[in-house]
Amino acid sequence: MAYQRWVAEGIEGLRDRPGGGVPPKVTSEYEEQLLASVRLRPRSLGLPYSMWTLQRLADYMAE
């Protein structure tokens, strides 16, 4: 397939193209909230621990 695109379009035909597939589940708002939360200590959010783990962060974001 890449060879056929190269023959038809030259080097530009080899660039990545947006594809189909499943759309992203993460919205920009969610990503902003996630980054803001990660930058804070859990205790500053009233949580009973001082460091994030993946599970703690997932639970916090699920709320």
HTML snippet that shows the backbone in 3Dmol.js (N, CA, C, O; Angstrom):
<script src="https://3Dmol.org/build/3Dmol-min.js"></script>
<div id="view" style="width:600px;height:400px;position:relative"></div>
<script>
const pdb = `
ATOM      1  N   MET A   1       0.820  -1.180   0.000  1.00  0.00           N
ATOM      2  CA  MET A   1       0.000   0.000   0.000  1.00  0.00           C
ATOM      3  C   MET A   1       0.868   1.250   0.000  1.00  0.00           C
ATOM      4  O   MET A   1       0.616   2.172  -0.775  1.00  0.00           O
ATOM      5  N   ALA A   2       1.888   1.298   0.856  1.00  0.00           N
ATOM      6  CA  ALA A   2       2.773   2.453   0.889  1.00  0.00           C
ATOM      7  C   ALA A   2       3.496   2.590  -0.448  1.00  0.00           C
ATOM      8  O   ALA A   2       3.702   3.701  -0.937  1.00  0.00           O
ATOM      9  N   TYR A   3       3.875   1.470  -1.030  1.00  0.00           N
ATOM     10  CA  TYR A   3       4.556   1.520  -2.318  1.00  0.00           C
ATOM     11  C   TYR A   3       3.647   2.123  -3.385  1.00  0.00           C
ATOM     12  O   TYR A   3       4.089   2.936  -4.197  1.00  0.00           O
ATOM     13  N   GLN A   4       2.391   1.727  -3.379  1.00  0.00           N
ATOM     14  CA  GLN A   4       1.435   2.257  -4.361  1.00  0.00           C
ATOM     15  C   GLN A   4       1.247   3.763  -4.178  1.00  0.00           C
ATOM     16  O   GLN A   4       1.172   4.509  -5.155  1.00  0.00           O
ATOM     17  N   ARG A   5       1.173   4.207  -2.914  1.00  0.00           N
ATOM     18  CA  ARG A   5       1.040   5.647  -2.675  1.00  0.00           C
ATOM     19  C   ARG A   5       2.279   6.379  -3.141  1.00  0.00           C
ATOM     20  O   ARG A   5       2.184   7.467  -3.707  1.00  0.00           O
ATOM     21  N   TRP A   6       3.462   5.782  -2.905  1.00  0.00           N
ATOM     22  CA  TRP A   6       4.709   6.413  -3.315  1.00  0.00           C
ATOM     23  C   TRP A   6       4.771   6.541  -4.840  1.00  0.00           C
ATOM     24  O   TRP A   6       5.190   7.570  -5.370  1.00  0.00           O
ATOM     25  N   VAL A   7       4.352   5.493  -5.528  1.00  0.00           N
ATOM     26  CA  VAL A   7       4.353   5.532  -6.990  1.00  0.00           C
ATOM     27  C   VAL A   7       3.390   6.602  -7.486  1.00  0.00           C
ATOM     28  O   VAL A   7       3.709   7.340  -8.418  1.00  0.00           O
ATOM     29  N   ALA A   8       2.224   6.693  -6.876  1.00  0.00           N
ATOM     30  CA  ALA A   8       1.207   7.634  -7.333  1.00  0.00           C
ATOM     31  C   ALA A   8       1.492   9.075  -6.906  1.00  0.00           C
ATOM     32  O   ALA A   8       1.201  10.008  -7.654  1.00  0.00           O
ATOM     33  N   GLU A   9       2.064   9.266  -5.695  1.00  0.00           N
ATOM     34  CA  GLU A   9       2.178  10.615  -5.142  1.00  0.00           C
ATOM     35  C   GLU A   9       3.600  11.049  -4.822  1.00  0.00           C
ATOM     36  O   GLU A   9       3.813  12.189  -4.408  1.00  0.00           O
ATOM     37  N   GLY A  10       4.570  10.172  -5.002  1.00  0.00           N
ATOM     38  CA  GLY A  10       5.946  10.526  -4.653  1.00  0.00           C
ATOM     39  C   GLY A  10       6.135  10.514  -3.143  1.00  0.00           C
ATOM     40  O   GLY A  10       5.386   9.861  -2.416  1.00  0.00           O
ATOM     41  N   ILE A  11       7.137  11.239  -2.686  1.00  0.00           N
ATOM     42  CA  ILE A  11       7.492  11.229  -1.264  1.00  0.00           C
ATOM     43  C   ILE A  11       6.343  11.727  -0.387  1.00  0.00           C
ATOM     44  O   ILE A  11       6.204  11.261   0.744  1.00  0.00           O
ATOM     45  N   GLU A  12       5.525  12.646  -0.865  1.00  0.00           N
ATOM     46  CA  GLU A  12       4.391  13.152  -0.088  1.00  0.00           C
ATOM     47  C   GLU A  12       3.377  12.050   0.202  1.00  0.00           C
ATOM     48  O   GLU A  12       2.652  12.127   1.194  1.00  0.00           O
ATOM     49  N   GLY A  13       3.318  11.047  -0.633  1.00  0.00           N
ATOM     50  CA  GLY A  13       2.392   9.944  -0.424  1.00  0.00           C
ATOM     51  C   GLY A  13       2.752   9.065   0.765  1.00  0.00           C
ATOM     52  O   GLY A  13       1.942   8.249   1.205  1.00  0.00           O
ATOM     53  N   LEU A  14       3.971   9.228   1.290  1.00  0.00           N
ATOM     54  CA  LEU A  14       4.406   8.413   2.424  1.00  0.00           C
ATOM     55  C   LEU A  14       4.111   9.055   3.769  1.00  0.00           C
ATOM     56  O   LEU A  14       4.294   8.417   4.806  1.00  0.00           O
ATOM     57  N   ARG A  15       3.665  10.286   3.775  1.00  0.00           N
ATOM     58  CA  ARG A  15       3.334  10.948   5.042  1.00  0.00           C
ATOM     59  C   ARG A  15       2.145  10.260   5.702  1.00  0.00           C
ATOM     60  O   ARG A  15       1.270   9.711   5.031  1.00  0.00           O
ATOM     61  N   ASP A  16       2.135  10.304   7.034  1.00  0.00           N
ATOM     62  CA  ASP A  16       1.004   9.750   7.774  1.00  0.00           C
ATOM     63  C   ASP A  16      -0.258  10.522   7.438  1.00  0.00           C
ATOM     64  O   ASP A  16      -0.233  11.739   7.251  1.00  0.00           O
ATOM     65  N   ARG A  17      -1.338   9.807   7.367  1.00  0.00           N
ATOM     66  CA  ARG A  17      -2.636  10.428   7.098  1.00  0.00           C
ATOM     67  C   ARG A  17      -3.564  10.117   8.248  1.00  0.00           C
ATOM     68  O   ARG A  17      -3.477   9.061   8.874  1.00  0.00           O
ATOM     69  N   PRO A  18      -4.455  11.055   8.517  1.00  0.00           N
ATOM     70  CA  PRO A  18      -5.451  10.737   9.550  1.00  0.00           C
ATOM     71  C   PRO A  18      -6.241   9.521   9.114  1.00  0.00           C
ATOM     72  O   PRO A  18      -6.706   9.445   7.977  1.00  0.00           O
ATOM     73  N   GLY A  19      -6.388   8.595  10.002  1.00  0.00           N
ATOM     74  CA  GLY A  19      -7.080   7.373   9.654  1.00  0.00           C
ATOM     75  C   GLY A  19      -8.435   7.283  10.307  1.00  0.00           C
ATOM     76  O   GLY A  19      -8.851   8.175  11.046  1.00  0.00           O
ATOM     77  N   GLY A  20      -9.098   6.223  10.031  1.00  0.00           N
ATOM     78  CA  GLY A  20     -10.379   5.958  10.662  1.00  0.00           C
ATOM     79  C   GLY A  20     -10.134   5.433  12.061  1.00  0.00           C
ATOM     80  O   GLY A  20      -9.225   5.885  12.758  1.00  0.00           O
ATOM     81  N   GLY A  21     -10.910   4.523  12.445  1.00  0.00           N
ATOM     82  CA  GLY A  21     -10.730   3.929  13.756  1.00  0.00           C
ATOM     83  C   GLY A  21     -11.608   4.579  14.803  1.00  0.00           C
ATOM     84  O   GLY A  21     -12.456   5.420  14.504  1.00  0.00           O
ATOM     85  N   VAL A  22     -11.388   4.174  16.013  1.00  0.00           N
ATOM     86  CA  VAL A  22     -12.184   4.639  17.134  1.00  0.00           C
ATOM     87  C   VAL A  22     -11.747   6.053  17.518  1.00  0.00           C
ATOM     88  O   VAL A  22     -10.553   6.308  17.674  1.00  0.00           O
ATOM     89  N   PRO A  23     -12.687   6.957  17.670  1.00  0.00           N
ATOM     90  CA  PRO A  23     -12.301   8.316  18.078  1.00  0.00           C
ATOM     91  C   PRO A  23     -11.778   8.309  19.514  1.00  0.00           C
ATOM     92  O   PRO A  23     -12.131   7.424  20.294  1.00  0.00           O
ATOM     93  N   PRO A  24     -10.950   9.274  19.868  1.00  0.00           N
ATOM     94  CA  PRO A  24     -10.402   9.314  21.222  1.00  0.00           C
ATOM     95  C   PRO A  24     -11.501   9.438  22.271  1.00  0.00           C
ATOM     96  O   PRO A  24     -12.511  10.105  22.052  1.00  0.00           O
ATOM     97  N   LYS A  25     -11.290   8.783  23.417  1.00  0.00           N
ATOM     98  CA  LYS A  25     -12.260   8.855  24.510  1.00  0.00           C
ATOM     99  C   LYS A  25     -11.980  10.035  25.431  1.00  0.00           C
ATOM    100  O   LYS A  25     -12.870  10.479  26.157  1.00  0.00           O
ATOM    101  N   VAL A  26     -10.761  10.542  25.410  1.00  0.00           N
ATOM    102  CA  VAL A  26     -10.362  11.615  26.308  1.00  0.00           C
ATOM    103  C   VAL A  26     -10.627  12.960  25.639  1.00  0.00           C
ATOM    104  O   VAL A  26     -10.123  13.238  24.551  1.00  0.00           O
ATOM    105  N   THR A  27     -11.422  13.783  26.305  1.00  0.00           N
ATOM    106  CA  THR A  27     -11.681  15.125  25.790  1.00  0.00           C
ATOM    107  C   THR A  27     -10.575  16.061  26.263  1.00  0.00           C
ATOM    108  O   THR A  27      -9.828  15.730  27.184  1.00  0.00           O
ATOM    109  N   SER A  28     -10.474  17.204  25.647  1.00  0.00           N
ATOM    110  CA  SER A  28      -9.455  18.168  26.068  1.00  0.00           C
ATOM    111  C   SER A  28      -9.743  18.664  27.484  1.00  0.00           C
ATOM    112  O   SER A  28      -8.813  18.942  28.241  1.00  0.00           O
ATOM    113  N   GLU A  29     -11.007  18.776  27.846  1.00  0.00           N
ATOM    114  CA  GLU A  29     -11.362  19.206  29.201  1.00  0.00           C
ATOM    115  C   GLU A  29     -10.897  18.182  30.234  1.00  0.00           C
ATOM    116  O   GLU A  29     -10.350  18.547  31.275  1.00  0.00           O
ATOM    117  N   TYR A  30     -11.115  16.907  29.943  1.00  0.00           N
ATOM    118  CA  TYR A  30     -10.685  15.847  30.851  1.00  0.00           C
ATOM    119  C   TYR A  30      -9.167  15.860  30.988  1.00  0.00           C
ATOM    120  O   TYR A  30      -8.638  15.737  32.093  1.00  0.00           O
ATOM    121  N   GLU A  31      -8.474  16.008  29.871  1.00  0.00           N
ATOM    122  CA  GLU A  31      -7.014  16.025  29.898  1.00  0.00           C
ATOM    123  C   GLU A  31      -6.500  17.199  30.731  1.00  0.00           C
ATOM    124  O   GLU A  31      -5.544  17.041  31.491  1.00  0.00           O
ATOM    125  N   GLU A  32      -7.117  18.366  30.601  1.00  0.00           N
ATOM    126  CA  GLU A  32      -6.720  19.529  31.404  1.00  0.00           C
ATOM    127  C   GLU A  32      -6.935  19.265  32.887  1.00  0.00           C
ATOM    128  O   GLU A  32      -6.081  19.599  33.709  1.00  0.00           O
ATOM    129  N   GLN A  33      -8.070  18.667  33.233  1.00  0.00           N
ATOM    130  CA  GLN A  33      -8.357  18.363  34.631  1.00  0.00           C
ATOM    131  C   GLN A  33      -7.372  17.326  35.164  1.00  0.00           C
ATOM    132  O   GLN A  33      -6.909  17.441  36.299  1.00  0.00           O
ATOM    133  N   LEU A  34      -7.053  16.336  34.375  1.00  0.00           N
ATOM    134  CA  LEU A  34      -6.092  15.315  34.776  1.00  0.00           C
ATOM    135  C   LEU A  34      -4.733  15.933  35.063  1.00  0.00           C
ATOM    136  O   LEU A  34      -4.137  15.660  36.104  1.00  0.00           O
ATOM    137  N   LEU A  35      -4.239  16.760  34.154  1.00  0.00           N
ATOM    138  CA  LEU A  35      -2.940  17.392  34.350  1.00  0.00           C
ATOM    139  C   LEU A  35      -2.936  18.307  35.573  1.00  0.00           C
ATOM    140  O   LEU A  35      -1.961  18.337  36.324  1.00  0.00           O
ATOM    141  N   ALA A  36      -4.014  19.045  35.771  1.00  0.00           N
ATOM    142  CA  ALA A  36      -4.107  19.919  36.943  1.00  0.00           C
ATOM    143  C   ALA A  36      -4.084  19.094  38.227  1.00  0.00           C
ATOM    144  O   ALA A  36      -3.447  19.497  39.200  1.00  0.00           O
ATOM    145  N   SER A  37      -4.754  17.970  38.251  1.00  0.00           N
ATOM    146  CA  SER A  37      -4.799  17.118  39.437  1.00  0.00           C
ATOM    147  C   SER A  37      -3.436  16.501  39.722  1.00  0.00           C
ATOM    148  O   SER A  37      -3.006  16.458  40.875  1.00  0.00           O
ATOM    149  N   VAL A  38      -2.756  16.026  38.694  1.00  0.00           N
ATOM    150  CA  VAL A  38      -1.457  15.381  38.865  1.00  0.00           C
ATOM    151  C   VAL A  38      -0.430  16.365  39.426  1.00  0.00           C
ATOM    152  O   VAL A  38       0.478  15.972  40.158  1.00  0.00           O
ATOM    153  N   ARG A  39      -0.577  17.632  39.084  1.00  0.00           N
ATOM    154  CA  ARG A  39       0.377  18.641  39.546  1.00  0.00           C
ATOM    155  C   ARG A  39       0.176  19.023  41.013  1.00  0.00           C
ATOM    156  O   ARG A  39       1.011  19.719  41.591  1.00  0.00           O
ATOM    157  N   LEU A  40      -0.908  18.580  41.609  1.00  0.00           N
ATOM    158  CA  LEU A  40      -1.190  18.876  43.010  1.00  0.00           C
ATOM    159  C   LEU A  40      -0.901  17.659  43.872  1.00  0.00           C
ATOM    160  O   LEU A  40      -0.961  16.522  43.403  1.00  0.00           O
ATOM    161  N   ARG A  41      -0.590  17.906  45.120  1.00  0.00           N
ATOM    162  CA  ARG A  41      -0.451  16.813  46.083  1.00  0.00           C
ATOM    163  C   ARG A  41      -1.857  16.371  46.478  1.00  0.00           C
ATOM    164  O   ARG A  41      -2.737  17.215  46.649  1.00  0.00           O
ATOM    165  N   PRO A  42      -2.087  15.078  46.626  1.00  0.00           N
ATOM    166  CA  PRO A  42      -3.414  14.600  47.003  1.00  0.00           C
ATOM    167  C   PRO A  42      -3.930  15.214  48.313  1.00  0.00           C
ATOM    168  O   PRO A  42      -5.125  15.481  48.441  1.00  0.00           O
ATOM    169  N   ARG A  43      -3.044  15.435  49.275  1.00  0.00           N
ATOM    170  CA  ARG A  43      -3.485  16.017  50.550  1.00  0.00           C
ATOM    171  C   ARG A  43      -4.065  17.417  50.362  1.00  0.00           C
ATOM    172  O   ARG A  43      -4.958  17.821  51.107  1.00  0.00           O
ATOM    173  N   SER A  44      -3.566  18.161  49.374  1.00  0.00           N
ATOM    174  CA  SER A  44      -4.099  19.504  49.135  1.00  0.00           C
ATOM    175  C   SER A  44      -5.527  19.444  48.588  1.00  0.00           C
ATOM    176  O   SER A  44      -6.238  20.449  48.573  1.00  0.00           O
ATOM    177  N   LEU A  45      -5.935  18.263  48.142  1.00  0.00           N
ATOM    178  CA  LEU A  45      -7.302  18.057  47.655  1.00  0.00           C
ATOM    179  C   LEU A  45      -8.177  17.393  48.718  1.00  0.00           C
ATOM    180  O   LEU A  45      -9.314  17.004  48.452  1.00  0.00           O
ATOM    181  N   GLY A  46      -7.617  17.271  49.942  1.00  0.00           N
ATOM    182  CA  GLY A  46      -8.378  16.675  51.031  1.00  0.00           C
ATOM    183  C   GLY A  46      -8.349  15.158  51.057  1.00  0.00           C
ATOM    184  O   GLY A  46      -9.175  14.533  51.722  1.00  0.00           O
ATOM    185  N   LEU A  47      -7.414  14.563  50.347  1.00  0.00           N
ATOM    186  CA  LEU A  47      -7.309  13.111  50.306  1.00  0.00           C
ATOM    187  C   LEU A  47      -6.345  12.628  51.384  1.00  0.00           C
ATOM    188  O   LEU A  47      -5.448  13.376  51.771  1.00  0.00           O
ATOM    189  N   PRO A  48      -6.501  11.397  51.883  1.00  0.00           N
ATOM    190  CA  PRO A  48      -5.726  10.929  53.032  1.00  0.00           C
ATOM    191  C   PRO A  48      -4.342  10.345  52.689  1.00  0.00           C
ATOM    192  O   PRO A  48      -3.805   9.564  53.474  1.00  0.00           O
ATOM    193  N   TYR A  49      -3.775  10.693  51.574  1.00  0.00           N
ATOM    194  CA  TYR A  49      -2.451  10.196  51.205  1.00  0.00           C
ATOM    195  C   TYR A  49      -1.662  11.319  50.551  1.00  0.00           C
ATOM    196  O   TYR A  49      -2.235  12.310  50.100  1.00  0.00           O
ATOM    197  N   SER A  50      -0.343  11.158  50.502  1.00  0.00           N
ATOM    198  CA  SER A  50       0.508  12.250  50.033  1.00  0.00           C
ATOM    199  C   SER A  50       1.068  12.054  48.627  1.00  0.00           C
ATOM    200  O   SER A  50       1.661  12.976  48.066  1.00  0.00           O
ATOM    201  N   MET A  51       0.888  10.869  48.051  1.00  0.00           N
ATOM    202  CA  MET A  51       1.388  10.623  46.698  1.00  0.00           C
ATOM    203  C   MET A  51       0.320   9.932  45.852  1.00  0.00           C
ATOM    204  O   MET A  51      -0.486   9.146  46.352  1.00  0.00           O
ATOM    205  N   TRP A  52       0.338  10.247  44.562  1.00  0.00           N
ATOM    206  CA  TRP A  52      -0.570   9.578  43.635  1.00  0.00           C
ATOM    207  C   TRP A  52      -0.030   8.207  43.278  1.00  0.00           C
ATOM    208  O   TRP A  52       1.181   8.020  43.153  1.00  0.00           O
ATOM    209  N   THR A  53      -0.913   7.268  43.118  1.00  0.00           N
ATOM    210  CA  THR A  53      -0.633   6.018  42.417  1.00  0.00           C
ATOM    211  C   THR A  53      -1.594   6.016  41.226  1.00  0.00           C
ATOM    212  O   THR A  53      -2.521   6.824  41.175  1.00  0.00           O
ATOM    213  N   LEU A  54      -1.382   5.145  40.309  1.00  0.00           N
ATOM    214  CA  LEU A  54      -2.274   5.085  39.151  1.00  0.00           C
ATOM    215  C   LEU A  54      -3.708   4.808  39.592  1.00  0.00           C
ATOM    216  O   LEU A  54      -4.648   5.434  39.103  1.00  0.00           O
ATOM    217  N   GLN A  55      -3.868   3.866  40.518  1.00  0.00           N
ATOM    218  CA  GLN A  55      -5.220   3.519  40.974  1.00  0.00           C
ATOM    219  C   GLN A  55      -5.872   4.681  41.714  1.00  0.00           C
ATOM    220  O   GLN A  55      -7.053   4.959  41.508  1.00  0.00           O
ATOM    221  N   ARG A  56      -5.117   5.361  42.571  1.00  0.00           N
ATOM    222  CA  ARG A  56      -5.674   6.503  43.303  1.00  0.00           C
ATOM    223  C   ARG A  56      -6.097   7.610  42.347  1.00  0.00           C
ATOM    224  O   ARG A  56      -7.159   8.210  42.510  1.00  0.00           O
ATOM    225  N   LEU A  57      -5.268   7.872  41.360  1.00  0.00           N
ATOM    226  CA  LEU A  57      -5.600   8.914  40.389  1.00  0.00           C
ATOM    227  C   LEU A  57      -6.825   8.509  39.573  1.00  0.00           C
ATOM    228  O   LEU A  57      -7.704   9.333  39.322  1.00  0.00           O
ATOM    229  N   ALA A  58      -6.883   7.262  39.165  1.00  0.00           N
ATOM    230  CA  ALA A  58      -8.047   6.782  38.408  1.00  0.00           C
ATOM    231  C   ALA A  58      -9.318   6.900  39.237  1.00  0.00           C
ATOM    232  O   ALA A  58     -10.358   7.317  38.727  1.00  0.00           O
ATOM    233  N   ASP A  59      -9.240   6.535  40.516  1.00  0.00           N
ATOM    234  CA  ASP A  59     -10.405   6.652  41.383  1.00  0.00           C
ATOM    235  C   ASP A  59     -10.809   8.107  41.557  1.00  0.00           C
ATOM    236  O   ASP A  59     -11.996   8.429  41.505  1.00  0.00           O
ATOM    237  N   TYR A  60      -9.846   8.982  41.760  1.00  0.00           N
ATOM    238  CA  TYR A  60     -10.125  10.408  41.932  1.00  0.00           C
ATOM    239  C   TYR A  60     -10.797  10.978  40.671  1.00  0.00           C
ATOM    240  O   TYR A  60     -11.779  11.715  40.760  1.00  0.00           O
ATOM    241  N   MET A  61     -10.259  10.630  39.514  1.00  0.00           N
ATOM    242  CA  MET A  61     -10.813  11.162  38.262  1.00  0.00           C
ATOM    243  C   MET A  61     -12.194  10.573  37.976  1.00  0.00           C
ATOM    244  O   MET A  61     -13.020  11.228  37.340  1.00  0.00           O
ATOM    245  N   ALA A  62     -12.453   9.362  38.430  1.00  0.00           N
ATOM    246  CA  ALA A  62     -13.756   8.742  38.204  1.00  0.00           C
ATOM    247  C   ALA A  62     -14.851   9.475  38.984  1.00  0.00           C
ATOM    248  O   ALA A  62     -16.014   9.490  38.581  1.00  0.00           O
ATOM    249  N   GLU A  63     -14.455  10.082  40.108  1.00  0.00           N
ATOM    250  CA  GLU A  63     -15.438  10.848  40.893  1.00  0.00           C
ATOM    251  C   GLU A  63     -15.774  12.090  40.142  1.00  0.00           C
ATOM    252  O   GLU A  63     -16.583  12.893  40.607  1.00  0.00           O
TER     253      GLU A  63
END
`;
const viewer = $3Dmol.createViewer("view");
viewer.addModel(pdb, "pdb");
viewer.setStyle({}, {cartoon: {color: "spectrum"}});
viewer.zoomTo();
viewer.render();
</script>
